[in-house]
């Protein structure tokens, strides 16, 4: 399998964690989002949305969107499971995961920041504040759900890692890129800290990937 990704891509970060948890090796292909390489014709032929990540299977099938890819990996490699076995648990985990993935992260991706800069002429400080606000808002919503629900355990759902934890971890790291923190979100902060003690999470961290800034 070929895995098209970039160190700064939070969606790629999510899939890297899942691949690590499953023990699945890939042929990594770096697409530099900061240099605009996602808009090159050769990558557009892989993913017409010109977004990361993309996973190309051995038969040439292309999968996109981090949630879809993670669920695919969970189906072909059932252990460790990334979704609970019961319908209510699966619904809860998917709902938690979608808060950052669908409501927070999409507002800060490169094409949105590019539009803010080049079309609306919003300066860098304002763009950073925009990103910090929307990423923090999503995490605050997660905090509200997690803190009040008895189903929350060591992790978002009980004591086993799920896609909700993967999505939480990527959002916390992303918030940090924009100068935000989760110091006022104790449940989110606790779960994130626990996740980052796991090698599959720690080794997938954006700053540990090729091309990431050092120091």
Phi and psi in degrees as a GROMACS rama.xvg file:
@    title "Ramachandran Plot"
@    xaxis  label "Phi"
@    yaxis  label "Psi"
@TYPE xy
-101.041  133.967  UNK-2
-117.5  107.371  UNK-3
-85.597  120.527  UNK-4
-156.019  177.152  UNK-5
-153.967  147.183  UNK-6
-58.6472  -35.8136  UNK-7
-84.3031  -7.92091  UNK-8
-80.1948  115.598  UNK-9
-69.2467  -32.3586  UNK-10
-66.4372  -37.7546  UNK-11
-64.633  -39.4537  UNK-12
-55.3859  -45.2669  UNK-13
-59.0993  -47.1498  UNK-14
-68.4837  -36.5064  UNK-15
-58.4148  -42.0552  UNK-16
-60.2118  -47.7492  UNK-17
-61.7057  -43.305  UNK-18
-60.7766  -42.3443  UNK-19
-63.8476  -44.4501  UNK-20
-60.9895  -36.8261  UNK-21
-83.8016  -12.6176  UNK-22
70.1391  34.1864  UNK-23
-102.781  123.45  UNK-24
-89.8583  146.732  UNK-25
-135.242  161.621  UNK-26
-91.5005  103.243  UNK-27
-78.2967  133.607  UNK-28
-121.339  116.33  UNK-29
-85.3723  128.317  UNK-30
-119.239  109.092  UNK-31
-76.0989  101.403  UNK-32
-65.5275  -34.971  UNK-33
-71.2091  -23.31  UNK-34
-96.0986  -0.94028  UNK-35
79.1059  18.2736  UNK-36
-68.1595  -16.3079  UNK-37
-66.4979  -16.8099  UNK-38
-93.3687  -1.30641  UNK-39
-66.7076  144.583  UNK-40
-54.9164  -36.747  UNK-41
-66.4524  -32.979  UNK-42
-82.5442  -34.7602  UNK-43
-58.5491  -30.6379  UNK-44
-67.7877  -27.5038  UNK-45
-79.7047  -50.5613  UNK-46
-134.062  103.333  UNK-47
-58.3143  -20.7571  UNK-48
-73.1474  -15.6876  UNK-49
57.6426  44.7409  UNK-50
-132.826  155.034  UNK-51
-104.899  154.594  UNK-52
-90.7851  172.865  UNK-53
-138.025  139.303  UNK-54
-119.724  118.14  UNK-55
-102.333  116.925  UNK-56
-75.3582  167.692  UNK-57
-61.9253  -24.4813  UNK-58
-90.4614  5.35035  UNK-59
95.0044  -8.14658  UNK-60
-63.1825  133.676  UNK-61
-106.789  126.498  UNK-62
-110.139  139.206  UNK-63
-131.727  174.318  UNK-64
70.7869  120.175  UNK-65
-59.4919  -40.8615  UNK-66
-63.6947  -42.9397  UNK-67
-64.2171  -41.0268  UNK-68
-65.2794  -43.7462  UNK-69
-64.0145  -38.5235  UNK-70
-69.4873  -35.6015  UNK-71
-60.8988  -47.1631  UNK-72
-60.1951  -36.4277  UNK-73
-67.7789  -29.7663  UNK-74
-79.9027  -36.155  UNK-75
-84.0228  -19.8742  UNK-76
-136.421  82.749  UNK-77
-63.2231  -20.6141  UNK-78
-119.427  138.122  UNK-79
-71.5949  139.566  UNK-80
-68.321  137.002  UNK-81
-102  -0.209891  UNK-82
-133.214  143.883  UNK-83
-62.993  163.424  UNK-84
-83.2097  -18.9496  UNK-85
-98.6812  149.517  UNK-86
-59.0488  -42.094  UNK-87
-66.5749  -42.5671  UNK-88
-61.4688  -42.9952  UNK-89
-62.5613  -42.3588  UNK-90
-62.9285  -42.0841  UNK-91
-63.4844  -45.5737  UNK-92
-64.165  -43.3659  UNK-93
-63.6378  -39.9546  UNK-94
-63.7852  -45.0572  UNK-95
-60.7907  -43.2771  UNK-96
-63.3182  -36.688  UNK-97
-73.4442  -18.356  UNK-98
-59.6383  -54.3378  UNK-99
-73.7936  -39.824  UNK-100
-68.5052  -39.5164  UNK-101
-100.632  -29.9304  UNK-102
-105.077  -26.7256  UNK-103
-105.042  -59.325  UNK-104
-60.3318  -40.8801  UNK-105
-58.7117  -21.9031  UNK-106
-82.5264  -3.90841  UNK-107
-125.722  8.08326  UNK-108
-69.8984  162.143  UNK-109
-53.1848  -40.4865  UNK-110
-66.9174  -30.3097  UNK-111
-73.2317  -45.8323  UNK-112
-63.1032  -36.1379  UNK-113
-62.6956  -42.4399  UNK-114
-65.0098  -43.5744  UNK-115
-59.6113  -40.1756  UNK-116
-76.0915  -50.3516  UNK-117
-92.7406  -23.1999  UNK-118
-102.722  -44.6122  UNK-119
-93.2316  -9.1132  UNK-120
58.3115  42.4489  UNK-121
-88.4506  131.317  UNK-122
-74.1629  170.666  UNK-123
-60.5295  -42.2206  UNK-124
-61.9624  -40.6079  UNK-125
-70.5207  -37.0939  UNK-126
-65.095  -39.5102  UNK-127
-65.0481  -42.726  UNK-128
-62.5254  -40.5288  UNK-129
-57.2712  -51.4262  UNK-130
-62.9436  -44.6701  UNK-131
-61.2369  -40.5376  UNK-132
-62.1798  -51.1075  UNK-133
-72.8813  -34.6579  UNK-134
-69.6175  -40.298  UNK-135
-67.0163  -36.8447  UNK-136
-61.6073  -42.1689  UNK-137
-63.9395  -42.745  UNK-138
-68.2595  -35.1734  UNK-139
-63.5269  -36.4355  UNK-140
-66.0145  -41.3823  UNK-141
-60.7535  -43.8829  UNK-142
-55.7905  -44.6223  UNK-143
-59.7552  -42.3454  UNK-144
-70.0428  -47.4983  UNK-145
-67.5798  -40.2171  UNK-146
-68.0968  -26.8861  UNK-147
-100.041  -5.02357  UNK-148
-105.54  127.378  UNK-149
-66.7389  -15.8528  UNK-150
-73.3647  -15.21  UNK-151
-72.457  133.323  UNK-152
-127.945  -134.759  UNK-153
-57.0522  -34.4787  UNK-154
-119.056  -173.052  UNK-155
-58.665  -36.331  UNK-156
-132.567  99.2605  UNK-157
69.578  -146.565  UNK-158
-113.222  23.8426  UNK-159
-127.399  140.925  UNK-160
-63.7061  139.235  UNK-161
-135.311  176.908  UNK-162
-60.7104  -25.5345  UNK-163
-63.0681  -40.5338  UNK-164
-67.4556  -40.0999  UNK-165
-59.8679  -44.4913  UNK-166
-70.2393  -37.3314  UNK-167
-61.7306  -47.8548  UNK-168
-60.8637  -43.0666  UNK-169
-65.4792  -36.2689  UNK-170
-69.3409  -39.86  UNK-171
-63.6404  -44.9446  UNK-172
-62.729  -42.7958  UNK-173
-62.1445  -41.4426  UNK-174
-59.2201  -39.1448  UNK-175
-62.2988  -34.21  UNK-176
-60.8093  -27.4076  UNK-177
-102.789  17.1536  UNK-178
82.4343  14.3915  UNK-179
-98.8978  169.341  UNK-180
-145.313  168.122  UNK-181
-113.268  27.8001  UNK-182
-63.6975  -23.36  UNK-183
-97.6515  12.9791  UNK-184
-126.001  78.7868  UNK-185
-62.4539  -35.7186  UNK-186
-71.3946  -45.2273  UNK-187
-59.5529  -45.647  UNK-188
-61.7879  -42.2421  UNK-189
-63.5747  -46.0169  UNK-190
-66.8445  -40.9438  UNK-191
-61.4528  -45.3396  UNK-192
-59.9284  -40.8395  UNK-193
-65.4296  -41.7114  UNK-194
-61.6195  -42.3743  UNK-195
-73.3955  -5.72881  UNK-196
-79.3816  -11.83  UNK-197
-91.7881  130.512  UNK-198
-56.5523  -38.1689  UNK-199
-60.5229  -33.4318  UNK-200
-79.722  -51.6873  UNK-201
-59.6382  -41.4417  UNK-202
-73.4157  -18.4623  UNK-203
-89.1897  -5.58883  UNK-204
-53.4236  136.974  UNK-205
-50.9074  -40.3679  UNK-206
-74.7571  -3.27504  UNK-207
-101.115  6.64517  UNK-208
-97.3245  157.198  UNK-209
-55.4373  135.31  UNK-210
90.5555  -12.6012  UNK-211
-71.5237  149.59  UNK-212
-63.6659  145.946  UNK-213
-100.562  142.421  UNK-214
